Amino acid sequence: MTARQAAHSADCVEEAEEIVKELRTALKSAGITLPSLRLDAASVAREAPCPLIELGRCNVETAARIAAALR
């Protein structure tokens, strides 16, 4: 991996981490907690990371709150 590619990968991971923080904050303000909200470890561990965000599973009540918040 070139230095430019490494820098791009680092930027992608940093952006994904920031989005996770923003999403966690937005959900919290709506009274919603997703305990499993995080970066997907496998997608970050690649040589050229392409981060995915793990939303995790939730119960029916939490799913209903998310649906209501999105309406």
DSSP file (Angstrom, degrees, kcal/mol; ACC not computed):
  #  RESIDUE AA STRUCTURE BP1 BP2  ACC     N-H-->O    O-->H-N    N-H-->O    O-->H-N    TCO  KAPPA ALPHA  PHI   PSI    X-CA   Y-CA   Z-CA
    1    1 A M              0   0    0      0, 0.0     2,-0.0     0, 0.0    47,-0.0   0.000 360.0 360.0 360.0 134.2    0.0    0.0    0.0
    2    2 A T     >  -     0   0    0      1,-0.1     4,-2.5     4,-0.0     5,-0.2  -0.298 360.0-108.1 -77.4 166.7    1.4    3.4   -0.9
    3    3 A A  H  > S+     0   0    0      1,-0.2     4,-2.3     2,-0.2     5,-0.2   0.878 121.4  52.9 -62.2 -37.5    1.6    6.3    1.5
    4    4 A R  H  > S+     0   0    0      2,-0.2     4,-2.3     1,-0.2    -1,-0.2   0.919 109.9  47.0 -65.4 -42.9   -1.3    8.0   -0.3
    5    5 A Q  H  > S+     0   0    0      2,-0.2     4,-2.7     1,-0.2    -2,-0.2   0.895 111.4  51.9 -65.2 -39.6   -3.5    4.9    0.0
    6    6 A A  H  X S+     0   0    0     -4,-2.5     4,-2.4     2,-0.2    -2,-0.2   0.905 110.1  48.4 -63.4 -41.4   -2.6    4.5    3.7
    7    7 A A  H  X S+     0   0    0     -4,-2.3     4,-2.3     2,-0.2    -1,-0.2   0.906 111.5  49.9 -65.3 -41.3   -3.6    8.2    4.3
    8    8 A H  H  X S+     0   0    0     -4,-2.3     4,-2.3     2,-0.2    -2,-0.2   0.923 110.9  49.4 -62.9 -43.8   -6.9    7.7    2.4
    9    9 A S  H  X S+     0   0    0     -4,-2.7     4,-2.2     1,-0.2    -2,-0.2   0.911 110.6  50.1 -61.9 -42.8   -7.6    4.5    4.4
   10   10 A A  H  X S+     0   0    0     -4,-2.4     4,-2.5     1,-0.2    -1,-0.2   0.898 110.1  50.8 -62.8 -40.2   -6.9    6.4    7.7
   11   11 A D  H  X S+     0   0    0     -4,-2.3     4,-2.6     2,-0.2    -1,-0.2   0.898 108.9  51.6 -62.9 -40.7   -9.2    9.2    6.6
   12   12 A C  H  X S+     0   0    0     -4,-2.3     4,-2.3     2,-0.2    -2,-0.2   0.912 111.3  46.7 -63.1 -42.9  -12.0    6.7    5.8
   13   13 A V  H  X S+     0   0    0     -4,-2.2     4,-2.4     2,-0.2    -2,-0.2   0.918 112.6  49.7 -66.0 -43.5  -11.7    5.1    9.3
   14   14 A E  H  X S+     0   0    0     -4,-2.5     4,-2.1     2,-0.2    -2,-0.2   0.911 111.1  49.5 -61.5 -42.7  -11.6    8.5   11.0
   15   15 A E  H  X S+     0   0    0     -4,-2.6     4,-2.3     1,-0.2    -1,-0.2   0.922 111.0  49.5 -62.7 -43.8  -14.7    9.6    9.1
   16   16 A A  H  X S+     0   0    0     -4,-2.3     4,-2.2     1,-0.2    -2,-0.2   0.896 109.6  51.6 -63.1 -40.3  -16.5    6.4   10.0
   17   17 A E  H  X S+     0   0    0     -4,-2.4     4,-1.9     1,-0.2    -1,-0.2   0.897 110.3  49.2 -62.4 -40.0  -15.6    6.8   13.7
   18   18 A E  H  X S+     0   0    0     -4,-2.1     4,-2.5     2,-0.2    -2,-0.2   0.897 109.4  51.6 -66.4 -40.5  -17.0   10.4   13.6
   19   19 A I  H  X S+     0   0    0     -4,-2.3     4,-3.0     2,-0.2     5,-0.2   0.892 107.2  53.4 -64.1 -39.5  -20.2    9.2   11.9
   20   20 A V  H  X S+     0   0    0     -4,-2.2     4,-2.7     2,-0.2    -1,-0.2   0.928 110.2  47.7 -60.3 -44.1  -20.6    6.6   14.7
   21   21 A K  H  X S+     0   0    0     -4,-1.9     4,-2.3     2,-0.2    -2,-0.2   0.926 113.3  47.7 -61.9 -44.9  -20.3    9.3   17.3
   22   22 A E  H  X S+     0   0    0     -4,-2.5     4,-2.5     2,-0.2    -2,-0.2   0.911 113.3  47.7 -63.2 -43.2  -22.8   11.5   15.5
   23   23 A L  H  X S+     0   0    0     -4,-3.0     4,-2.8     2,-0.2     5,-0.2   0.913 110.8  51.2 -65.0 -43.1  -25.3    8.7   15.1
   24   24 A R  H  X S+     0   0    0     -4,-2.7     4,-2.3    -5,-0.2    -2,-0.2   0.916 112.3  47.2 -59.7 -43.5  -24.9    7.7   18.7
   25   25 A T  H  X S+     0   0    0     -4,-2.3     4,-2.1     2,-0.2    -2,-0.2   0.917 112.7  48.4 -64.7 -44.5  -25.6   11.3   19.8
   26   26 A A  H  X S+     0   0    0     -4,-2.5     4,-0.9     1,-0.2    -2,-0.2   0.908 113.2  47.6 -63.9 -42.4  -28.6   11.6   17.4
   27   27 A L  H ><>S+     0   0    0     -4,-2.8     5,-3.1     1,-0.2     3,-0.7   0.910 109.8  53.3 -64.6 -41.4  -30.1    8.4   18.6
   28   28 A K  H ><5S+     0   0    0     -4,-2.3     3,-1.8     1,-0.3    -2,-0.2   0.898 104.6  54.6 -61.2 -40.3  -29.5    9.3   22.3
   29   29 A S  H 3<5S+     0   0    0     -4,-2.1    -1,-0.3     1,-0.3    -2,-0.2   0.741 108.4  50.2 -66.6 -20.9  -31.4   12.6   21.7
   30   30 A A  T <<5S-     0   0    0     -4,-0.9    -1,-0.3    -3,-0.7    -2,-0.2   0.323 123.9-106.7 -94.8   5.9  -34.3   10.6   20.4
   31   31 A G  T < 5S+     0   0    0     -3,-1.8     2,-0.4     1,-0.3    -3,-0.2   0.752  78.9 130.9  77.3  24.6  -34.2    8.3   23.5
   32   32 A I      < -     0   0    0     -5,-3.1     2,-0.4    -6,-0.1    -1,-0.3  -0.927  35.9-171.7-117.6 134.0  -32.7    5.4   21.6
   33   33 A T        -     0   0    0     -2,-0.4     3,-0.1    -3,-0.1    -9,-0.0  -0.991   8.4-172.0-124.5 126.9  -29.6    3.3   22.5
   34   34 A L    >   -     0   0    0     -2,-0.4     3,-2.0     1,-0.1    24,-0.1  -0.895   7.1-168.1-112.1  97.4  -28.0    0.8   20.2
   35   35 A P  T 3  S+     0   0    0      0, 0.0    -1,-0.1     0, 0.0    21,-0.1   0.774  84.6  52.8 -59.3 -27.5  -25.4   -0.9   22.5
   36   36 A S  T 3  S+     0   0    0     19,-0.3     2,-0.4    21,-0.3    20,-0.2   0.380  74.7 130.9 -90.7   5.4  -23.8   -2.7   19.5
   37   37 A L    <   +     0   0    0     -3,-2.0     2,-0.3    18,-0.2    18,-0.2  -0.442  36.9 108.3 -64.1 117.0  -23.2    0.5   17.5
   38   38 A R  E    S-A   54   0A   0     16,-1.9    16,-3.2    -2,-0.4     2,-0.2  -0.972  73.4 -66.1-171.2 174.1  -19.6    0.5   16.4
   39   39 A L  E     -A   53   0A   0     -2,-0.3     2,-0.6    14,-0.2    14,-0.2  -0.584  56.0-108.9 -74.1 142.0  -17.3    0.1   13.5
   40   40 A D     >  -     0   0    0     12,-3.0     4,-1.2    -2,-0.2     3,-0.4  -0.634  25.8-148.6 -72.8 117.0  -17.3   -3.4   12.0
   41   41 A A  H  > S+     0   0    0     -2,-0.6     4,-1.7     1,-0.2     3,-0.4   0.868  92.2  54.2 -59.4 -40.9  -13.9   -4.9   13.0
   42   42 A A  H  4 S+     0   0    0      1,-0.2     4,-0.5     2,-0.2    -1,-0.2   0.872 106.9  51.0 -64.3 -36.4  -13.5   -7.1   10.0
   43   43 A S  H  4 S+     0   0    0     -3,-0.4     7,-1.6     1,-0.2    -1,-0.2   0.757 113.8  44.8 -73.7 -22.8  -14.0   -4.2    7.6
   44   44 A V  H  < S+     0   0    0     -4,-1.2    -1,-0.2    -3,-0.4    -2,-0.2   0.709 103.5  64.6 -89.6 -23.0  -11.4   -2.1    9.3
   45   45 A A  S  < S+     0   0    0     -4,-1.7    -2,-0.2    -5,-0.2    -1,-0.2   0.556  78.7 107.1 -80.3  -8.0   -8.8   -4.9    9.6
   46   46 A R  S    S-     0   0    0     -4,-0.5    -3,-0.0    -3,-0.2     0, 0.0  -0.203  85.9-110.1 -66.1 161.9   -8.3   -5.2    5.9
   47   47 A E  S    S+     0   0    0      1,-0.3    -1,-0.1     2,-0.0   -38,-0.1   0.909 119.5  29.8 -59.1 -42.3   -5.1   -4.0    4.3
   48   48 A A  S    S-     0   0    0    -39,-0.0    -1,-0.3     2,-0.0    -2,-0.1  -0.823  99.5-141.1-117.5  88.9   -7.1   -1.2    2.7
   49   49 A P        -     0   0    0      0, 0.0    -5,-0.2     0, 0.0   -37,-0.1  -0.164  24.2-178.5 -57.8 138.0   -9.9   -0.6    5.1
   50   50 A C        -     0   0    0     -7,-1.6    -5,-0.1   -38,-0.1    -6,-0.1  -0.763  31.1-140.3-131.0  83.1  -13.4    0.2    3.9
   51   51 A P        -     0   0    0      0, 0.0     2,-0.3     0, 0.0   -10,-0.1  -0.118  18.2-167.3 -59.7 136.1  -15.3    0.7    7.1
   52   52 A L        -     0   0    0    -12,-0.4   -12,-3.0     2,-0.0     2,-0.6  -0.884  20.6-127.0-112.2 151.5  -18.7   -0.6    7.7
   53   53 A I  E     -A   39   0A   0     -2,-0.3     2,-0.7   -14,-0.2   -14,-0.2  -0.893  15.1-143.5-105.1 123.6  -20.8    0.5   10.6
   54   54 A E  E     +A   38   0A   0    -16,-3.2   -16,-1.9    -2,-0.6    -2,-0.0  -0.750  19.4 178.3 -86.0 116.5  -22.3   -2.2   12.8
   55   55 A L        -     0   0    0     -2,-0.7   -19,-0.3   -18,-0.2   -18,-0.2   0.737  29.0-158.1 -89.2 -25.7  -25.8   -1.2   14.0
   56   56 A G        -     0   0    0    -20,-0.2     2,-0.2   -21,-0.1    -1,-0.1  -0.126  26.4 -54.6  78.1-176.5  -26.4   -4.5   15.8
   57   57 A R        -     0   0    0      0, 0.0     2,-0.3     0, 0.0   -21,-0.3  -0.650  51.4-173.2 -98.0 157.3  -29.6   -6.1   16.8
   58   58 A C        -     0   0    0     -2,-0.2   -24,-0.1   -24,-0.1     2,-0.0  -0.954  25.7-101.4-144.5 164.1  -32.3   -4.4   18.9
   59   59 A N     >  -     0   0    0     -2,-0.3     4,-2.2     1,-0.1     5,-0.2  -0.273  43.0 -98.3 -80.6 173.9  -35.6   -5.4   20.5
   60   60 A V  H  > S+     0   0    0      1,-0.2     4,-2.5     2,-0.2     5,-0.2   0.877 121.6  55.0 -62.7 -39.7  -39.0   -4.5   19.1
   61   61 A E  H  > S+     0   0    0      1,-0.2     4,-2.0     2,-0.2    -1,-0.2   0.922 109.6  46.3 -60.6 -44.5  -39.5   -1.5   21.3
   62   62 A T  H  > S+     0   0    0      2,-0.2     4,-2.3     1,-0.2    -1,-0.2   0.902 111.3  52.2 -66.1 -40.5  -36.2    0.0   20.1
   63   63 A A  H  X S+     0   0    0     -4,-2.2     4,-2.4     1,-0.2    -1,-0.2   0.896 109.1  50.7 -61.2 -39.7  -37.0   -0.7   16.4
   64   64 A A  H  X S+     0   0    0     -4,-2.5     4,-2.4     2,-0.2    -1,-0.2   0.888 109.0  51.0 -65.5 -38.4  -40.4    1.0   16.9
   65   65 A R  H  X S+     0   0    0     -4,-2.0     4,-2.3     2,-0.2    -2,-0.2   0.900 110.4  49.1 -65.1 -40.8  -38.6    4.1   18.4
   66   66 A I  H  X S+     0   0    0     -4,-2.3     4,-1.7     2,-0.2    -2,-0.2   0.933 111.3  49.5 -64.3 -44.3  -36.2    4.2   15.4
   67   67 A A  H  X S+     0   0    0     -4,-2.4     4,-1.0     1,-0.2    -2,-0.2   0.918 112.0  48.7 -60.8 -43.2  -39.2    3.9   13.0
   68   68 A A  H  < S+     0   0    0     -4,-2.4     3,-0.5     1,-0.2    -1,-0.2   0.893 109.8  51.8 -64.2 -39.5  -41.0    6.7   14.8
   69   69 A A  H  < S+     0   0    0     -4,-2.3    -1,-0.2     1,-0.2    -2,-0.2   0.813 110.0  49.8 -67.1 -29.8  -37.9    8.9   14.8
   70   70 A L  H  <        0   0    0     -4,-1.7    -1,-0.2     1,-0.2    -2,-0.2   0.644 360.0 360.0 -84.8 -15.4  -37.5    8.5   11.0
   71   71 A R     <        0   0    0     -4,-1.0    -1,-0.2    -3,-0.5    -2,-0.1   0.495 360.0 360.0 -71.7 360.0  -41.1    9.3   10.2
